Amino acid sequence: MKNGWAALRDRAGANEWPAWLALGGGKTRRNLLLALGAVGLVFLGTLVWVGLWLQQTGVLHLDQSRLTVIIDYKHSDNSLVYDRKGEKIGEFFSDYHVFVPYEKIPKQLIEAVLAVEDRHFFEHHGIDFRGILRAFLASMRSGGFTQGGSTLTQQVVRNFLLSPEKTFERKIKEAILAIQLERHLSKEKILEIYLNALFLGQGAYGVGAAAERHFGKSLDQLETHELALIAGLFQSPSRYNPHKAPEQAKRRQKQVLKAMVHAGFITSEQFKVARKKNLVFKSQSQLNTTFAPYFIDAVQEQTEKLLTGDVRGRGLRIYTTLDVKLQEDVNKVVDSSSDIFNGAVSKLVNVPTGAPKIVETAAVVLDHKSGDVLAIVGGRDYGRSQFNRVLKAKRAPGSSFKPVVYALALQSGMKWSDMFYVGPVVIQDYRPRNYAGEYLTEATLYSAFYRSINSPVIEIGYRLGTKRVIELAKKMGVKTELKNQAGTLLGGSEVTPMDMAALYATIGNGGVQVDPRMILKITDRDGTVLYEAPPPPKKPKRVLPEQVNYLLTDAMRAVFKYGTANKFAEMGDFAGGKTGTTDDAKDNWFCGITSNLTAIVWVGTDNNLAFSGTVAANTLALPVWARIVHKARQRYPGEDFVVPEGITTVKVNSQFGYLDPGGIDMSFIEGREPKRMESALSVVRETGNFRDFLDR
């Protein structure tokens, strides 16, 4: 050793050594060596102690498999709902996520985050020793942890795997796992996870969600000053929440902008411009309840059935049939019809003590060529009641069900000119009344339809069989179970408005069955199709013969021209329909079609209250229906009803059914029109088929 020190002295030059390191004397060398040995022993002891401590805490045995949670992480993403034109109309989520892949994250946002959180991110391998030293010195000065010194990788590890408390043990675990993570994932992937997974206030997770929750805009619409604010939220989303602490949020934004200048990401001039720009914070409205809440709820339920399970946060893209503009028009009609609803409230009778006196409504409009549901109103106030009456309220349709009975009659060979004697009827202890109180008179099948006379319907149903009527109703689209009893012939069995929409859509579609639909396609966020509505069948399911269906349509138009909807007689030029009023006007319907649309309106109360006076379908449901259809025709004008071959129209006496130049137009299948030129009443016997039935 003596020779070694001498050689060292000769190489360095003794005169160049500081006096206290001059190794000329043996005593000095001995003391120095003793000191170095002592330091070495202390250092070695410290290492042993640290090693034992690490062994005890389990840090040295961190299982690398724990990183699987991060490596295999599947980003949560809101499931989005789109209208028929591809505009977003709703979203389903538990926590608010808007996933933005790395390549679509604005470069300036990445720069802002790196500038303020981890400037050397792309240079280190999981931990930044300069950052650790800076944090250590700051902590020594303050006597405790004041700066974390964590890299973005460490923050990801902490967020997914570790607790947030500031301890040496956690910091060491964090560092080791961060180094391991960077061996498995690219910097870009780690940054993508960081920017999409962390909480940023207002229920938002990730920068995409933060953009919408704080500014009401998508991430790619934000400017530098807004991006800087979002970048500043990572440090403390609660402390810098702009909705609760706007001044602190603004200070933090300036810190981020300054950091961007120091990092060379923006110039001083850009800093000055961005700093002066106003930050306009916008609390995002609840999109699901904005204009089509009942439709959105129905879409969620249907999607969960189609895909089995909760749709929230799955990143689904659900494309629907909704026409936003028409939905807004229908909403306005319902809102502006409060005079009708409020007027009806004053006519409620026998209201139990404490029962709410609220008149409700349900409305649905669909395209009966495709079955696309274009608009739905499930109630007057979604905030008060989320019950979707279009899909879930089962109510008696009254006379609006009669087209099913008449359709079966026409198929069975009956004609509109067939004459009936209108008298009181009792069948199966059921005694229906005629709406206008008409008895002991004659009426053709045609006039019985548009005047909504009940007696002939009961006779027809008795002849044909209630079971056959029910079977036809199911074929026409009614899915709710119907009771096999006489009351069903007059609409006594409860159905939903959507049942009636399907039934009338079949008539509107020329007698071809229509299956109402609300969802066209569902994909994942990458575009993989998970569900697609089936295409129209190559052989459409015809329910009614085309000619019979036209005869029915023609009679529905007569409801406007001569019948219970004659207050809107002009609508008979382009529409047909049927009123439906149950006993005591508890349920009031108008169901109708144009050449391309089906619209259904129901008005009543949820607790099945009765009305007094002149309240009926033509004073409640019909005016609302008319307003909706007038609005709808502005967007879907349609064409004239198509008259199939083999149809002829002649003037017929509406009471007795003979050819009459002064009568009304009635349509017939060619060869089946009436031949008589005068009433056949003189040959009607005192006891005939109908009167035999009455005498029983």
ChimeraX attribute file (.defattr): number of C-alpha atoms within 10 A of each C-alpha:
attribute: neighborCount
match mode: 1-to-1
recipient: residues
	/A:1	6
	/A:2	8
	/A:3	8
	/A:4	9
	/A:5	13
	/A:6	14
	/A:7	12
	/A:8	12
	/A:9	17
	/A:10	11
	/A:11	9
	/A:12	11
	/A:13	10
	/A:14	16
	/A:15	10
	/A:16	10
	/A:17	12
	/A:18	9
	/A:19	10
	/A:20	8
	/A:21	12
	/A:22	14
	/A:23	19
	/A:24	13
	/A:25	8
	/A:26	10
	/A:27	10
	/A:28	14
	/A:29	16
	/A:30	12
	/A:31	11
	/A:32	15
	/A:33	12
	/A:34	12
	/A:35	12
	/A:36	12
	/A:37	12
	/A:38	12
	/A:39	12
	/A:40	12
	/A:41	12
	/A:42	12
	/A:43	12
	/A:44	12
	/A:45	12
	/A:46	12
	/A:47	12
	/A:48	12
	/A:49	12
	/A:50	12
	/A:51	14
	/A:52	13
	/A:53	14
	/A:54	16
	/A:55	12
	/A:56	11
	/A:57	14
	/A:58	13
	/A:59	18
	/A:60	15
	/A:61	11
	/A:62	12
	/A:63	10
	/A:64	11
	/A:65	9
	/A:66	14
	/A:67	18
	/A:68	11
	/A:69	12
	/A:70	19
	/A:71	15
	/A:72	8
	/A:73	12
	/A:74	11
	/A:75	17
	/A:76	21
	/A:77	27
	/A:78	24
	/A:79	23
	/A:80	25
	/A:81	23
	/A:82	20
	/A:83	20
	/A:84	17
	/A:85	12
	/A:86	13
	/A:87	13
	/A:88	16
	/A:89	22
	/A:90	25
	/A:91	24
	/A:92	24
	/A:93	18
	/A:94	12
	/A:95	16
	/A:96	24
	/A:97	29
	/A:98	28
	/A:99	23
	/A:100	21
	/A:101	15
	/A:102	17
	/A:103	9
	/A:104	9
	/A:105	18
	/A:106	17
	/A:107	10
	/A:108	17
	/A:109	23
	/A:110	17
	/A:111	23
	/A:112	29
	/A:113	25
	/A:114	23
	/A:115	24
	/A:116	21
	/A:117	21
	/A:118	20
	/A:119	20
	/A:120	17
	/A:121	18
	/A:122	12
	/A:123	10
	/A:124	16
	/A:125	17
	/A:126	24
	/A:127	25
	/A:128	21
	/A:129	13
	/A:130	11
	/A:131	17
	/A:132	16
	/A:133	12
	/A:134	14
	/A:135	18
	/A:136	18
	/A:137	14
	/A:138	17
	/A:139	15
	/A:140	11
	/A:141	11
	/A:142	10
	/A:143	9
	/A:144	11
	/A:145	17
	/A:146	15
	/A:147	15
	/A:148	16
	/A:149	23
	/A:150	23
	/A:151	26
	/A:152	25
	/A:153	27
	/A:154	24
	/A:155	22
	/A:156	23
	/A:157	25
	/A:158	21
	/A:159	16
	/A:160	16
	/A:161	16
	/A:162	15
	/A:163	12
	/A:164	11
	/A:165	10
	/A:166	13
	/A:167	10
	/A:168	10
	/A:169	14
	/A:170	17
	/A:171	19
	/A:172	14
	/A:173	22
	/A:174	26
	/A:175	21
	/A:176	19
	/A:177	25
	/A:178	24
	/A:179	16
	/A:180	15
	/A:181	25
	/A:182	17
	/A:183	12
	/A:184	14
	/A:185	13
	/A:186	12
	/A:187	19
	/A:188	13
	/A:189	15
	/A:190	20
	/A:191	20
	/A:192	20
	/A:193	22
	/A:194	20
	/A:195	27
	/A:196	26
	/A:197	24
	/A:198	20
	/A:199	24
	/A:200	28
	/A:201	23
	/A:202	19
	/A:203	14
	/A:204	23
	/A:205	23
	/A:206	27
	/A:207	29
	/A:208	24
	/A:209	30
	/A:210	26
	/A:211	26
	/A:212	23
	/A:213	24
	/A:214	24
	/A:215	21
	/A:216	18
	/A:217	16
	/A:218	15
	/A:219	22
	/A:220	14
	/A:221	13
	/A:222	18
	/A:223	14
	/A:224	19
	/A:225	22
	/A:226	22
	/A:227	25
	/A:228	30
	/A:229	28
	/A:230	30
	/A:231	26
	/A:232	26
	/A:233	25
	/A:234	22
	/A:235	13
	/A:236	13
	/A:237	18
	/A:238	17
	/A:239	15
	/A:240	25
	/A:241	22
	/A:242	24
	/A:243	16
	/A:244	12
	/A:245	12
	/A:246	15
	/A:247	13
	/A:248	14
	/A:249	23
	/A:250	21
	/A:251	14
	/A:252	22
	/A:253	26
	/A:254	21
	/A:255	18
	/A:256	28
	/A:257	30
	/A:258	23
	/A:259	23
	/A:260	24
	/A:261	18
	/A:262	14
	/A:263	17
	/A:264	12
	/A:265	17
	/A:266	18
	/A:267	14
	/A:268	15
	/A:269	10
	/A:270	14
	/A:271	19
	/A:272	13
	/A:273	11
	/A:274	19
	/A:275	20
	/A:276	10
	/A:277	12
	/A:278	10
	/A:279	18
	/A:280	11
	/A:281	16
	/A:282	15
	/A:283	13
	/A:284	14
	/A:285	11
	/A:286	10
	/A:287	15
	/A:288	18
	/A:289	16
	/A:290	12
	/A:291	19
	/A:292	23
	/A:293	24
	/A:294	22
	/A:295	27
	/A:296	24
	/A:297	18
	/A:298	17
	/A:299	20
	/A:300	21
	/A:301	14
	/A:302	14
	/A:303	19
	/A:304	14
	/A:305	12
	/A:306	12
	/A:307	12
	/A:308	10
	/A:309	10
	/A:310	14
	/A:311	21
	/A:312	20
	/A:313	20
	/A:314	19
	/A:315	23
	/A:316	25
	/A:317	23
	/A:318	27
	/A:319	24
	/A:320	26
	/A:321	24
	/A:322	26
	/A:323	21
	/A:324	19
	/A:325	14
	/A:326	21
	/A:327	22
	/A:328	15
	/A:329	17
	/A:330	26
	/A:331	20
	/A:332	14
	/A:333	17
	/A:334	23
	/A:335	13
	/A:336	13
	/A:337	16
	/A:338	13
	/A:339	10
	/A:340	16
	/A:341	22
	/A:342	13
	/A:343	14
	/A:344	23
	/A:345	16
	/A:346	11
	/A:347	13
	/A:348	21
	/A:349	14
	/A:350	9
	/A:351	14
	/A:352	10
	/A:353	6
	/A:354	6
	/A:355	9
	/A:356	12
	/A:357	18
	/A:358	17
	/A:359	22
	/A:360	16
	/A:361	25
	/A:362	25
	/A:363	30
	/A:364	26
	/A:365	31
	/A:366	28
	/A:367	25
	/A:368	29
	/A:369	20
	/A:370	18
	/A:371	24
	/A:372	23
	/A:373	26
	/A:374	26
	/A:375	28
	/A:376	30
	/A:377	25
	/A:378	26
	/A:379	23
	/A:380	20
	/A:381	15
	/A:382	17
	/A:383	9
	/A:384	8
	/A:385	11
	/A:386	14
	/A:387	16
	/A:388	19
	/A:389	24
	/A:390	27
	/A:391	19
	/A:392	13
	/A:393	17
	/A:394	16
	/A:395	23
	/A:396	25
	/A:397	29
	/A:398	26
	/A:399	26
	/A:400	25
	/A:401	25
	/A:402	22
	/A:403	24
	/A:404	23
	/A:405	24
	/A:406	26
	/A:407	22
	/A:408	20
	/A:409	21
	/A:410	20
	/A:411	14
	/A:412	10
	/A:413	9
	/A:414	15
	/A:415	23
	/A:416	26
	/A:417	25
	/A:418	16
	/A:419	23
	/A:420	21
	/A:421	18
	/A:422	21
	/A:423	18
	/A:424	16
	/A:425	20
	/A:426	16
	/A:427	16
	/A:428	8
	/A:429	8
	/A:430	11
	/A:431	14
	/A:432	18
	/A:433	17
	/A:434	17
	/A:435	16
	/A:436	11
	/A:437	9
	/A:438	15
	/A:439	14
	/A:440	9
	/A:441	10
	/A:442	19
	/A:443	23
	/A:444	23
	/A:445	28
	/A:446	28
	/A:447	26
	/A:448	22
	/A:449	26
	/A:450	23
	/A:451	21
	/A:452	25
	/A:453	23
	/A:454	25
	/A:455	23
	/A:456	23
	/A:457	22
	/A:458	24
	/A:459	19
	/A:460	19
	/A:461	21
	/A:462	14
	/A:463	10
	/A:464	15
	/A:465	17
	/A:466	21
	/A:467	17
	/A:468	14
	/A:469	22
	/A:470	21
	/A:471	13
	/A:472	19
	/A:473	25
	/A:474	19
	/A:475	20
	/A:476	28
	/A:477	22
	/A:478	22
	/A:479	16
	/A:480	15
	/A:481	11
	/A:482	18
	/A:483	15
	/A:484	15
	/A:485	16
	/A:486	23
	/A:487	18
	/A:488	24
	/A:489	29
	/A:490	27
	/A:491	22
	/A:492	20
	/A:493	21
	/A:494	18
	/A:495	22
	/A:496	21
	/A:497	29
	/A:498	29
	/A:499	25
	/A:500	29
	/A:501	31
	/A:502	27
	/A:503	29
	/A:504	32
	/A:505	35
	/A:506	27
	/A:507	29
	/A:508	28
	/A:509	24
	/A:510	24
	/A:511	25
	/A:512	22
	/A:513	25
	/A:514	29
	/A:515	19
	/A:516	20
	/A:517	17
	/A:518	23
	/A:519	25
	/A:520	17
	/A:521	16
	/A:522	23
	/A:523	17
	/A:524	16
	/A:525	17
	/A:526	9
	/A:527	10
	/A:528	11
	/A:529	13
	/A:530	14
	/A:531	16
	/A:532	13
	/A:533	11
	/A:534	8
	/A:535	8
	/A:536	11
	/A:537	7
	/A:538	6
	/A:539	6
	/A:540	11
	/A:541	13
	/A:542	16
	/A:543	20
	/A:544	23
	/A:545	14
	/A:546	18
	/A:547	22
	/A:548	25
	/A:549	22
	/A:550	24
	/A:551	22
	/A:552	26
	/A:553	27
	/A:554	22
	/A:555	27
	/A:556	26
	/A:557	25
	/A:558	30
	/A:559	27
	/A:560	23
	/A:561	20
	/A:562	18
	/A:563	22
	/A:564	24
	/A:565	28
	/A:566	16
	/A:567	15
	/A:568	17
	/A:569	17
	/A:570	11
	/A:571	21
	/A:572	20
	/A:573	14
	/A:574	16
	/A:575	27
	/A:576	25
	/A:577	30
	/A:578	32
	/A:579	29
	/A:580	27
	/A:581	28
	/A:582	22
	/A:583	16
	/A:584	17
	/A:585	24
	/A:586	23
	/A:587	26
	/A:588	31
	/A:589	34
	/A:590	29
	/A:591	29
	/A:592	30
	/A:593	29
	/A:594	29
	/A:595	23
	/A:596	21
	/A:597	28
	/A:598	32
	/A:599	31
	/A:600	31
	/A:601	29
	/A:602	29
	/A:603	26
	/A:604	26
	/A:605	20
	/A:606	18
	/A:607	14
	/A:608	14
	/A:609	21
	/A:610	19
	/A:611	23
	/A:612	15
	/A:613	11
	/A:614	11
	/A:615	19
	/A:616	25
	/A:617	29
	/A:618	23
	/A:619	15
	/A:620	26
	/A:621	28
	/A:622	29
	/A:623	19
	/A:624	25
	/A:625	26
	/A:626	20
	/A:627	17
	/A:628	25
	/A:629	24
	/A:630	13
	/A:631	17
	/A:632	22
	/A:633	15
	/A:634	10
	/A:635	11
	/A:636	16
	/A:637	16
	/A:638	14
	/A:639	10
	/A:640	12
	/A:641	17
	/A:642	9
	/A:643	13
	/A:644	14
	/A:645	10
	/A:646	10
	/A:647	17
	/A:648	16
	/A:649	13
	/A:650	15
	/A:651	18
	/A:652	26
	/A:653	22
	/A:654	25
	/A:655	21
	/A:656	22
	/A:657	32
	/A:658	23
	/A:659	21
	/A:660	18
	/A:661	12
	/A:662	10
	/A:663	15
	/A:664	16
	/A:665	18
	/A:666	23
	/A:667	25
	/A:668	23
	/A:669	17
	/A:670	12
	/A:671	10
	/A:672	15
	/A:673	22
	/A:674	17
	/A:675	10
	/A:676	12
	/A:677	13
	/A:678	13
	/A:679	15
	/A:680	12
	/A:681	11
	/A:682	7
	/A:683	7
	/A:684	8
	/A:685	9
	/A:686	7
	/A:687	11
	/A:688	11
	/A:689	10
	/A:690	15
	/A:691	15
	/A:692	10
	/A:693	14
	/A:694	15
	/A:695	9
	/A:696	8
